[in-house]
Amino acid sequence: MTDISSIGKSALEQYAPKPAEIKHKNELGKNEFLNLMIAQLNNQSPLEPQDNTAFVAQLAQFSSLEGITELNNSVGDIAGEFRSAQALQASAMVGRSVLVPVSSGTLPLGGTISGIAEVPNGSGNLTMKVYNKGGALVSQSDLGQNQVGDVKFTWNGRNNKGEPMPAGSYRIEVEGSFNGETEQVKSFLGANVDSVSIATDGGVKLNLVGQGSIAMSEVRQIF
């Protein structure tokens, strides 16, 4: 006499994912779920048939699994369309200037570097300091007293002697006096967008001239 439980076990093993399949798929899909449920019904013990409540519960699980699968596919499609739209919008920024949270700016020949300093508290005095690639201080300017908020600043590209500096990369720091102590405040400098790329995680990156890449979400202002 054949053991009914052994038949059920064989059926389950028949529809269970093979080791080779598990390497490529670690999740139980809706088709596998349905096959296992049918195998369970075909091989249940006649003396102990499956309870209706349990069967309804399994059907509910199958319905939930199918709904979640469809929802994941829909969300994936929406995310793909959103990334495409984001990349298309970002492409319009090529050749434009943006304000980004970087410490260095690129001085064009005979040009200037502009930016914004975020003042968290009222400052008795703000000072802009400009350093060359070697770390030497080439210019220092007094920005005066400022209230909480954004403070615009511009370096004219000249050193403390009024001599024009060569084109290149310069680090700009803005310091403020807060409660008798000098602290550096967060600054945003202008940069030109050279190109746009899509990162491996699907995010849009702006490739800045002389600044590397930065996430589009970090752009403070476009001008």
C-alpha positions as a Markdown table, in Angstrom:
| # | Residue | x | y | z |
|---|---|---|---|---|
| 1 | Met | 0.0 | 0.0 | 0.0 |
| 2 | Thr | 1.4 | 3.4 | -1.0 |
| 3 | Asp | 1.8 | 6.0 | 1.7 |
| 4 | Ile | -0.3 | 9.0 | 0.8 |
| 5 | Ser | 2.0 | 11.4 | 2.7 |
| 6 | Ser | 4.9 | 10.1 | 0.5 |
| 7 | Ile | 2.9 | 10.9 | -2.6 |
| 8 | Gly | 2.4 | 14.4 | -1.4 |
| 9 | Lys | 6.1 | 14.8 | -0.6 |
| 10 | Ser | 7.0 | 13.5 | -4.1 |
| 11 | Ala | 4.6 | 16.0 | -5.7 |
| 12 | Leu | 6.0 | 18.9 | -3.7 |
| 13 | Glu | 9.5 | 17.9 | -4.6 |
| 14 | Gln | 8.5 | 17.7 | -8.3 |
| 15 | Tyr | 7.3 | 21.4 | -8.3 |
| 16 | Ala | 9.9 | 22.7 | -5.9 |
| 17 | Pro | 12.6 | 24.9 | -7.4 |
| 18 | Lys | 15.7 | 22.8 | -8.5 |
| 19 | Pro | 19.1 | 23.8 | -7.0 |
| 20 | Ala | 20.1 | 25.2 | -10.4 |
| 21 | Glu | 17.0 | 27.4 | -10.5 |
| 22 | Ile | 17.5 | 28.6 | -7.0 |
| 23 | Lys | 20.9 | 30.1 | -8.0 |
| 24 | His | 19.0 | 32.4 | -10.5 |
| 25 | Lys | 15.8 | 32.9 | -8.6 |
| 26 | Asn | 15.6 | 33.2 | -4.8 |
| 27 | Glu | 11.9 | 34.1 | -4.6 |
| 28 | Leu | 8.8 | 31.9 | -5.0 |
| 29 | Gly | 6.8 | 33.3 | -7.9 |
| 30 | Lys | 3.0 | 33.1 | -8.4 |
| 31 | Asn | 3.2 | 30.2 | -10.8 |
| 32 | Glu | 5.3 | 28.1 | -8.4 |
| 33 | Phe | 2.9 | 29.0 | -5.6 |
| 34 | Leu | -0.1 | 27.8 | -7.7 |
| 35 | Asn | 1.6 | 24.6 | -8.7 |
| 36 | Leu | 2.4 | 23.8 | -5.1 |
| 37 | Met | -1.2 | 24.5 | -4.0 |
| 38 | Ile | -2.6 | 22.3 | -6.8 |
| 39 | Ala | -0.2 | 19.5 | -5.9 |
| 40 | Gln | -1.3 | 19.7 | -2.3 |
| 41 | Leu | -4.9 | 19.4 | -3.3 |
| 42 | Asn | -4.3 | 16.4 | -5.6 |
| 43 | Asn | -2.3 | 14.5 | -3.0 |
| 44 | Gln | -4.2 | 15.3 | 0.1 |
| 45 | Ser | -5.3 | 12.4 | 2.3 |
| 46 | Pro | -8.9 | 11.3 | 1.6 |
| 47 | Leu | -9.3 | 10.7 | 5.3 |
| 48 | Glu | -8.2 | 14.2 | 6.2 |
| 49 | Pro | -9.2 | 16.5 | 3.4 |
| 50 | Gln | -8.0 | 20.1 | 3.6 |
| 51 | Asp | -10.1 | 22.4 | 5.6 |
| 52 | Asn | -12.1 | 25.0 | 3.6 |
| 53 | Thr | -10.8 | 27.8 | 5.9 |
| 54 | Ala | -7.2 | 26.8 | 5.1 |
| 55 | Phe | -7.9 | 26.6 | 1.4 |
| 56 | Val | -9.5 | 30.1 | 1.4 |
| 57 | Ala | -6.5 | 31.4 | 3.3 |
| 58 | Gln | -4.1 | 30.0 | 0.6 |
| 59 | Leu | -6.2 | 31.5 | -2.1 |
| 60 | Ala | -5.9 | 34.8 | -0.4 |
| 61 | Gln | -2.2 | 34.4 | -0.2 |
| 62 | Phe | -2.0 | 33.6 | -3.9 |
| 63 | Ser | -4.1 | 36.7 | -4.7 |
| 64 | Ser | -1.9 | 38.9 | -2.5 |
| 65 | Leu | 1.2 | 37.5 | -4.2 |
| 66 | Glu | -0.2 | 38.1 | -7.7 |
| 67 | Gly | -1.2 | 41.7 | -6.7 |
| 68 | Ile | 2.2 | 42.4 | -5.2 |
| 69 | Thr | 4.0 | 41.1 | -8.3 |
| 70 | Glu | 1.8 | 43.3 | -10.6 |
| 71 | Leu | 2.3 | 46.3 | -8.2 |
| 72 | Asn | 6.1 | 45.8 | -8.3 |
| 73 | Asn | 6.1 | 45.7 | -12.1 |
| 74 | Ser | 4.0 | 48.9 | -12.2 |
| 75 | Val | 6.2 | 50.7 | -9.8 |
| 76 | Gly | 9.3 | 49.6 | -11.8 |
| 77 | Asp | 7.7 | 51.0 | -15.0 |
| 78 | Ile | 6.9 | 54.3 | -13.3 |
| 79 | Ala | 10.4 | 54.5 | -11.8 |
| 80 | Gly | 11.9 | 54.0 | -15.3 |
| 81 | Glu | 9.7 | 56.7 | -16.8 |
| 82 | Phe | 10.6 | 59.1 | -14.0 |
| 83 | Arg | 14.3 | 58.5 | -14.5 |
| 84 | Ser | 14.0 | 59.1 | -18.2 |
| 85 | Ala | 12.0 | 62.3 | -17.6 |
| 86 | Gln | 14.6 | 63.4 | -15.1 |
| 87 | Ala | 17.5 | 62.8 | -17.5 |
| 88 | Leu | 15.6 | 64.7 | -20.2 |
| 89 | Gln | 15.1 | 67.7 | -17.9 |
| 90 | Ala | 18.7 | 67.6 | -16.8 |
| 91 | Ser | 20.0 | 67.6 | -20.4 |
| 92 | Ala | 18.5 | 71.1 | -20.7 |
| 93 | Met | 21.0 | 72.2 | -18.1 |
| 94 | Val | 24.1 | 71.5 | -20.2 |
| 95 | Gly | 25.9 | 74.8 | -20.8 |
| 96 | Arg | 24.1 | 76.5 | -17.9 |
| 97 | Ser | 25.6 | 77.6 | -14.6 |
| 98 | Val | 24.5 | 76.2 | -11.2 |
| 99 | Leu | 25.1 | 76.9 | -7.6 |
| 100 | Val | 26.4 | 73.7 | -5.8 |
| 101 | Pro | 27.9 | 72.9 | -2.4 |
| 102 | Val | 31.6 | 72.8 | -3.4 |
| 103 | Ser | 34.6 | 74.4 | -1.8 |
| 104 | Ser | 36.5 | 75.2 | -5.0 |
| 105 | Gly | 35.5 | 77.2 | -8.1 |
| 106 | Thr | 37.0 | 77.6 | -11.5 |
| 107 | Leu | 38.2 | 81.1 | -12.4 |
| 108 | Pro | 38.0 | 81.8 | -16.1 |
| 109 | Leu | 40.6 | 84.1 | -17.7 |
| 110 | Gly | 39.7 | 87.6 | -16.7 |
| 111 | Gly | 36.5 | 86.4 | -15.0 |
| 112 | Thr | 35.1 | 86.1 | -11.5 |
| 113 | Ile | 33.8 | 83.4 | -9.1 |
| 114 | Ser | 30.4 | 84.0 | -7.4 |
| 115 | Gly | 28.6 | 82.2 | -4.7 |
| 116 | Ile | 26.2 | 82.2 | -1.7 |
| 117 | Ala | 27.0 | 81.8 | 1.9 |
| 118 | Glu | 24.4 | 80.3 | 4.3 |
| 119 | Val | 24.4 | 82.4 | 7.5 |
| 120 | Pro | 22.8 | 80.3 | 10.3 |
| 121 | Asn | 22.8 | 83.1 | 12.8 |
| 122 | Gly | 23.4 | 86.9 | 12.8 |
| 123 | Ser | 27.1 | 87.5 | 12.2 |
| 124 | Gly | 29.1 | 90.4 | 13.5 |
| 125 | Asn | 31.4 | 90.1 | 10.5 |
| 126 | Leu | 31.8 | 87.8 | 7.4 |
| 127 | Thr | 35.1 | 87.3 | 5.7 |
| 128 | Met | 35.8 | 85.7 | 2.3 |
| 129 | Lys | 39.1 | 84.0 | 1.9 |
| 130 | Val | 40.5 | 82.7 | -1.4 |
| 131 | Tyr | 43.3 | 80.1 | -1.7 |
| 132 | Asn | 45.2 | 78.8 | -4.7 |
| 133 | Lys | 45.9 | 75.1 | -5.5 |
| 134 | Gly | 49.0 | 75.3 | -3.3 |
| 135 | Gly | 46.9 | 76.4 | -0.3 |
| 136 | Ala | 48.3 | 79.9 | -0.2 |
| 137 | Leu | 46.0 | 82.7 | 0.7 |
| 138 | Val | 45.7 | 85.0 | -2.3 |
| 139 | Ser | 42.8 | 87.2 | -1.4 |
| 140 | Gln | 40.8 | 88.2 | 1.6 |
| 141 | Ser | 37.6 | 90.4 | 1.6 |
| 142 | Asp | 35.3 | 91.8 | 4.3 |
| 143 | Leu | 31.7 | 91.0 | 3.6 |
| 144 | Gly | 30.5 | 93.0 | 6.6 |
| 145 | Gln | 27.7 | 92.3 | 9.1 |
| 146 | Asn | 24.8 | 90.1 | 7.9 |
| 147 | Gln | 21.6 | 88.7 | 9.2 |
| 148 | Val | 20.4 | 85.1 | 9.0 |
| 149 | Gly | 20.0 | 83.8 | 5.4 |
| 150 | Asp | 21.8 | 83.8 | 2.1 |
| 151 | Val | 24.7 | 86.3 | 1.5 |
| 152 | Lys | 25.9 | 86.7 | -2.0 |
| 153 | Phe | 29.6 | 87.2 | -2.7 |
| 154 | Thr | 31.9 | 87.6 | -5.7 |
| 155 | Trp | 35.6 | 87.3 | -6.0 |
| 156 | Asn | 36.9 | 89.6 | -8.8 |
| 157 | Gly | 39.9 | 87.3 | -9.6 |
| 158 | Arg | 42.5 | 89.6 | -8.2 |
| 159 | Asn | 44.9 | 89.1 | -5.2 |
| 160 | Asn | 45.3 | 91.4 | -2.3 |
| 161 | Lys | 47.6 | 93.6 | -4.3 |
| 162 | Gly | 45.0 | 94.1 | -7.0 |
| 163 | Glu | 46.9 | 91.9 | -9.5 |
| 164 | Pro | 44.9 | 89.6 | -11.8 |
| 165 | Met | 45.3 | 85.9 | -10.9 |
| 166 | Pro | 45.7 | 83.2 | -13.6 |
| 167 | Ala | 42.8 | 81.1 | -14.6 |
| 168 | Gly | 42.3 | 77.9 | -12.7 |
| 169 | Ser | 40.8 | 76.3 | -9.6 |
| 170 | Tyr | 40.6 | 78.3 | -6.3 |
| 171 | Arg | 39.2 | 77.3 | -2.9 |
| 172 | Ile | 36.9 | 79.8 | -1.3 |
| 173 | Glu | 36.0 | 79.9 | 2.3 |
| 174 | Val | 33.6 | 82.2 | 4.1 |
| 175 | Glu | 34.0 | 82.7 | 7.9 |
| 176 | Gly | 31.8 | 84.4 | 10.3 |
| 177 | Ser | 32.0 | 85.6 | 13.9 |
| 178 | Phe | 29.3 | 83.9 | 16.0 |
| 179 | Asn | 29.2 | 84.6 | 19.8 |
| 180 | Gly | 32.8 | 85.7 | 19.8 |
| 181 | Glu | 34.0 | 82.6 | 17.9 |
| 182 | Thr | 35.1 | 82.4 | 14.2 |
| 183 | Glu | 33.4 | 79.6 | 12.3 |
| 184 | Gln | 33.3 | 78.6 | 8.6 |
| 185 | Val | 29.8 | 78.8 | 7.0 |
| 186 | Lys | 28.4 | 76.6 | 4.3 |
| 187 | Ser | 29.0 | 78.0 | 0.8 |
| 188 | Phe | 27.6 | 77.3 | -2.7 |
| 189 | Leu | 29.8 | 78.2 | -5.7 |
| 190 | Gly | 28.9 | 78.7 | -9.3 |
| 191 | Ala | 29.9 | 76.0 | -11.8 |
| 192 | Asn | 29.2 | 75.2 | -15.4 |
| 193 | Val | 27.4 | 72.0 | -16.4 |
| 194 | Asp | 29.4 | 70.2 | -19.1 |
| 195 | Ser | 27.3 | 67.1 | -19.5 |
| 196 | Val | 24.7 | 64.8 | -17.8 |
| 197 | Ser | 25.0 | 61.1 | -17.0 |
| 198 | Ile | 22.8 | 58.4 | -15.3 |
| 199 | Ala | 24.5 | 56.7 | -12.3 |
| 200 | Thr | 24.4 | 53.0 | -11.7 |
| 201 | Asp | 21.6 | 53.5 | -9.1 |
| 202 | Gly | 19.5 | 55.3 | -11.7 |
| 203 | Gly | 20.1 | 58.8 | -10.3 |
| 204 | Val | 21.0 | 61.7 | -12.6 |
| 205 | Lys | 24.4 | 63.2 | -12.2 |
| 206 | Leu | 25.6 | 66.6 | -13.5 |
| 207 | Asn | 29.2 | 66.6 | -14.7 |
| 208 | Leu | 30.6 | 70.1 | -13.9 |
| 209 | Val | 33.6 | 71.8 | -15.5 |
| 210 | Gly | 36.6 | 71.3 | -13.2 |
| 211 | Gln | 34.4 | 70.0 | -10.4 |
| 212 | Gly | 33.6 | 66.4 | -11.2 |
| 213 | Ser | 30.1 | 65.0 | -10.8 |
| 214 | Ile | 27.3 | 65.9 | -8.4 |
| 215 | Ala | 23.7 | 64.7 | -7.9 |
| 216 | Met | 21.1 | 66.9 | -9.5 |
| 217 | Ser | 19.3 | 67.1 | -6.1 |
| 218 | Glu | 22.3 | 69.0 | -4.6 |
| 219 | Val | 21.8 | 72.0 | -7.0 |
| 220 | Arg | 20.8 | 75.1 | -5.1 |
| 221 | Gln | 20.1 | 77.4 | -8.0 |
| 222 | Ile | 20.2 | 77.5 | -11.8 |
| 223 | Phe | 21.1 | 80.7 | -13.7 |
